Amino acid sequence: MGEASDARYATPRLRRAVTQLLALETGGEPATSETLAAAAGRLLDALSQRLADVIGPAGVQSILLRTVKLGKSEFAFLDERIVPADSRDSLAEPLRAALQEREPDVIRKVSVTLFATFLGLLANVIGDRLTWNLLQQSWPDTLLPRTDRQETEE
């Protein structure tokens, strides 16, 4: 179920955007397990804070839980325990802790898949255009507006 389910939500465009955002969050630091895990945690914090305004903390938590369940067959070490039961708790720390024990290439692959799937699921709920607008508002210098031509190509 893993890759087939993720591919439906984790589109190439979302994967590219997440790759850019992770690179931004690493801030040019060497790609070690610690820096990549911390970058993934910061990205999740930023996304969850921004999206909580739109879908609420419980909505963010629910989408993250669904994302983790979809990716469990591909990344067994990520399970429901990384999603806190209380939506007021930080989502980033359990993710960072789970990732930092892995190799940098694994962390990068997991992070891109996880966040792209998360955003794809969000787009399923609120629509592609609103999802992309929220991302652009949060990272206007990193994520450029989508042109009409890009929309038809993807």
C-alpha positions, 0 to 999 in steps of 0.5 A, spaced: 500 500 500 505 504 501 508 507 495 501 506 491 497 510 496 503 515 497 503 517 489 496 518 489 497 524 494 505 526 493 505 529 486 511 530 483 510 538 484 509 537 492 515 533 492 519 538 489 516 543 493 517 539 500 524 538 497 525 546 496 522 547 503 527 542 507 533 545 503 531 552 506 530 549 513 537 546 513 540 553 512 546 550 508 548 546 514 551 539 512 546 534 511 547 530 517 542 525 521 541 531 526 540 537 521 535 533 517 531 531 522 531 538 526 529 541 519 523 536 518 521 538 525 521 545 524 518 544 517 512 540 521 512 546 526 511 551 521 506 547 517 502 545 523 502 552 525 500 555 519 494 550 517 491 550 524 489 557 522 485 554 517 483 547 519 484 547 526 490 543 530 485 537 531 485 537 523 492 538 522 493 532 527 488 528 523 491 529 517 498 527 520 495 521 523 492 519 516 499 520 513 503 516 517 498 510 516 499 511 509 506 511 509 507 505 515 508 499 510 514 503 506 517 506 513 515 501 518 519 506 524 514 511 523 507 509 526 501 512 530 506 513 536 509 519 533 502 523 533 501 526 540 494 524 542 493 531 545 493 536 539 496 541 543 502 538 544 508 539 539 508 534 533 515 536 531 519 533 537 516 526 536 518 526 528 524 529 529 526 523 535 524 518 530 528 521 524 534 522 527 536 515 528 536 514 521 541 515 515 541 522 512 538 519 505 533 515 509 531 521 513 530 525 506 526 520 503 521 519 509 521 527 509 519 528 502 514 522 502 511 524 509 510 532 507 508 531 500 503 526 502 501 530 508 500 536 503 496 532 498 491 529 503 490 536 505 489 538 498 484 533 498 480 536 503 481 544 502 483 543 494 489 544 490 489 552 489 488 553 497 493 548 499 498 552 494 496 559 496 497 557 503 504 554 502 506 560 498 504 565 503 508 561 508 514 561 503 513 566 498 521 567 496 521 559 496 515 557 492 513 561 486 506 562 483 503 556 479 502 558 472 496 556 468 501 552 463 504 548 469 497 547 472 495 543 465 502 540 465 501 536 472 
